[in-house]
């Protein structure tokens, strides 16, 4: 048996699906977890890893200017880098700012000190605190040349670690410039491009425009294109690969309360039986494990407060979700949290008596 026989290429059901290469980093399966501020911390990433099915996991986005200030003042670094040094690889860290030198400095630090697999640059965040106040994120889509300067400096600082970029279609529906921006991103040396199929003006309203995402691919010479937006089922992931010219997909908000979605999507693109959603009792255990990881880090009071937002995600779209959100949003300690979770996520035996 030769080496190729012992390590066969993964079998995917569609010919355009294959492992994704971001520089020397192999992303297999080509399904990525999106960086999401306030959500994709170490505890959540651990839960995602335990279910499996994702080829590349990402941290929350890190404010580069704030990172430098903490360094210069010898202060403790933010919890957005919690667990990064010890975590399994591959792992991407996303950074944002509008100053090339600052971004390059932080990128280099992440590579040298934290040994991250990929440095991702955020050009897609549409929230006002990042765009209007800091002139960063999706605000920079109106100045592609500036984006090119930032990417070029970060690429040089991080070499040979690959640098990637995440963008939206444009700032507004009247100014969709993703094709031009994509060419700037590639020309500046980025090794992959992720495109969310909305504009900054859209925020998260309406639907992700996958036709617009797909139109970008012919304009890229070498780097992979990753599509993002509205992927909330295994079927939609398969459909994205089947219908659109993308090399990979990124799952964002839909995974927050369903970290098993990656495993379901990976089974689907391989033509394997798709695992069913966990039972209510299993979902309860997942939520409680998530809670324990957060409390171990932050303590019972702060951890309980932080878990309010996560717990609401687990209830999304389920009967009684509004009632659950109303009560879990007020939890102050472990007894509160466990009592409310027990009420909403009873075991199978308990559910039969309710």
N, C-alpha and C positions, 0 to 999 in steps of 0.2 A: 504493500500500500504506500503510495507517495504522499507528500505533504498536502497536496490539494485534495486528495481523497479523504484525509483525516480531518480536514477543516473545510468542509464544503460551504459554498455561498448559501446564505439563508434562502429558503424557498418562499417567495411571495407570489400571490395569486395574479398580480398584474406585472407586465414586463417592464413598466417604467419605475417600479419600486425596487430600490437597491440601497445598500448601506450608504450613508451620507459621509462625505469626507470634508472636514473643515480643517484645512491644512493637513497636519498629520493626525488629527483627532478623528477617529472613526465613530460615527454616530449610527448605531445599529440596535434597534430599529430606527428608521428616520422619523421618529416622533419625539418632539421636544416639549419640555415643560416650560411655560412662559415665566419670566420674572415678573412678580407682581408685588408692588410696594404694600407693606403691611400684612402680607399673607405668606409668601414663600420663604419663611425662615427655616432654620435647621429642623425644628420639630416637624413641620409639614413635609420637608424634603425627605426626612427619615420615613415617614408614613408612605410616601410615594415609592421610595425604594423598596420597601417591604412588599408592596403589591407587585412591583416590577412593571415592565413593559415600556419604559421610556429610555430613549437613547442618550439624551442629554438633559440634565437637571440644572436649573439656574437659581441663583439667590434673588433676594429683593434687590432693587436698584440702589446703588450707593452714590450719595452726593459727593462728587470729587472734591469740591471746595471745602466742604465740611470735613472730609477725611484729612486733607492737608492741614487744616486748622487744628484738628485734634493732635496730629503728629507734632506740629510746631509748639503746641502748648503741653505736650506730654500728657495728654488726657486719655482716658480709656476709649477705645474705639467702639463704634456703635454696634448694637446687637444685630444689625443687618449682616455682620460678618461672623456672627455666632456659629461655631462649629466648622468653619470653612477649612481651617488647617488640617483637621483630623478626618474630614469627610471623604468618602469613597470618590473616586474619579471615574469618568470625566465629570467635571463641574465647571459651569460658566458663572462668572460674576459680571453683572451689568453696572456700568457707571454712567453718570450724566453730569454735564456742565457745558459751558460755551467757550472755555479758554483752552486752547490746544496744549499749552505748557502744563497747566494743572492736570488735565486729563492724562497727558503722557506720564507725568510724575506718579500719579496714582496707579496707572496701568503697570508701570514698571515695578512698583511696590507689590502689587498683587501677584505679579509673576515671580519676583525674587523671594518675597517673604512668605506668601501664601501658596505659591506653586499651583495656581489655578490652571485649568486646562484651556479655557477660552476667556478672553476679555470681550464683552459685548458692550456696544455703545448705544445708548438710548436716544433715538431721534423720533420717538413715537408717542411719548407721554403727552396727553392733551390737557391735563389738569392745570388750572390757572396758576397755582403756586409755582409750577415748573416752567410754564410757557410765558405768561405775562410778567410775573415777578422776577424770574431768574433768566428769562430769554433763552431757555434751553428746551430739551425734548423736541416736540413737534414744531415749536417756534422756529427752529433752525431749518426746517424744510423750505422756508422762503429764501434761504441763502445757501444754496448747494456748494458754492465755493468755500464758504466757512466750514461746512461739513467736511469737505475734502481736506482742509487744513487740519482739522481735529483728527480725522482718521489717519492721515499720513503721519502725524506726530506720534499718535498712540501706537501705530504699527511699528514705527522705528524703535520706540521705547520698549515694546513688548517682545520683539523678535527673539527667538523663533516661535513663541507662543502665538497662535492665530488670534486675530481681532475680527469681530463681526459687527454688523450694524442692524438695528431694528427701526423700521420707519412706518409711516402711514402713507396712504395714497397721495396726500397733499395736505395743505392747511385748510382749504375749503373745496367744495364741489366745483367752484368756478376756477380753481387753480390746482388741478390734479397734475402733478409733475413727477410722479413716481418713476417713470422711465428715465427721465433726465437725471434724477437723483440716484437711481440705481447705477447708472454708468459712472457717476462721480464716485460712488462708494467703491465700485470695483477698481476704478482707475487709481484710487488712493491706497489700494493694497489690502482691503478687507477680504476675508476668505469665505464669507457667506453673507447673504442678505435675507432678513426676515421682513415680510410685508404684511401689516394688518390692513385688511380690506375696507377700512373706513378712513375718512378724513379726520383731522383734528376737530373741525367744526362739528362733525357728527357725534363726537364723544363715543358713546356706546349705543346710540339710537339707530334704528333701522337695521339693515342687514349688511354683513361683510360682502363686498363685491369681488367675488373670486374670479370673475371674467377679467377684471382690471388687473388683479394679481397675475393671472396667467399671461397677460399681454407683455409683461416685463421680461419673461424668460428669453425670448429671441434676442433681446438686446444685451444679454450678459454673455461674455465670451467663455469664461472658465468657472466662475464661482456658482455654488448651488443657490437656488431660490427656495425659500421656506415660506409657506402660506400660513396665515393666522386669521382667526375670526370665526365665531359661531360653530366651532366643532364640539358638539355636545353629545355625540354618540359614536359608537364604533362604525355604524353605517355611514355616517357623514364623513368619517376619515377615509373609508374606502372610496366613497364617492369623490372626495377631493382628489385622490390619486388617479381615479379613473377618468375624471372629466377635465382636469386642469393640468397645465404644464408646470408642475412643481416637483422639486426633488425631495422635499420633506414638508412636514406639517408641524405646527406648534399649537398645543392646547393650553388655553388660559382659564378663564373664569369657571368653565364647566367642571374643572377638576377639583375645585376648592372643597366642595362637599362630597365629591366622588373620586377620591384618589385611585380607585380601582379602574377608572376609565382608560388609563394607559394600557393596562393588561388586556382589557377587552378590545381596544383598537388594534393592538399588536396581533392578537389572535385572529382578528378579522382580516387583516391584510395578508396574513399567512394562510388563510383559508382553513383555519382550525376552528373547532367549536368555541364560540364566544362565551366566556364564563358569565353566569347570571350575576346580577347585583347581589351583594351579600344580604343575608337575612337581616331583619330588624335587630335581632340580638347581636349579630356580628358587627353591624354598623355602630351599635352602642359601644361595643368593645373597642372599635377603632377610635371613636370619639373620646372615650375615656383614656385610651393610651395617648392620644394627642394631648389631652389635658395634662396627663402626668408629665410628659416631656416638657411642656411649657412651664408647669409649676416647679419642676426640678431646677429649671434655669432661673426663674424670676421670683420664686416664692409664692406662697398660697394667695396672698391678697392681690398682688400685681398680676400673677399668672391667671387668676380667675377673671380679672377684668379683661386681660388680653384675649382670653378664650371666648369672650362673648361673640366677637365677630366671626370666629371660626365655627362656633356651634350653630350660628344662624345659617351658615352655608350648608351644613349637613342636613338641615331641615328644609332647604329650598325645594319648592314644588311638591311638598308632601301634605296630606291632610293634617290640619291642625298646626301648620307651620307658623301662622300668625300668632296663635296662642303661645307657642313655644318661644318665638322670638321675643314677645312681650315680656315673658318671665325670665328668660336666660339673659336678657339685656340688663338685668338688675342684680345678677349674682355677685356676691362679695367674697365667698369662701368655698372650700371644698364641699361642705355639707349642702350648701345651696345648690351648687352645680350638680352634684350626684343626685339630689332629690329631683330636680327638674328633668335631668336626663333619664332617670329611672321612670318617671311618669310618661315621658314622650316615647322612649325606646324600651318598652317592656320586653321581657324574654318571651319566647313563644308560648310557654306555659301560662305566664301571667297575662299575655294578650288574650288568651282563650277565655279568661275569666272576666275581662273588662267589659 
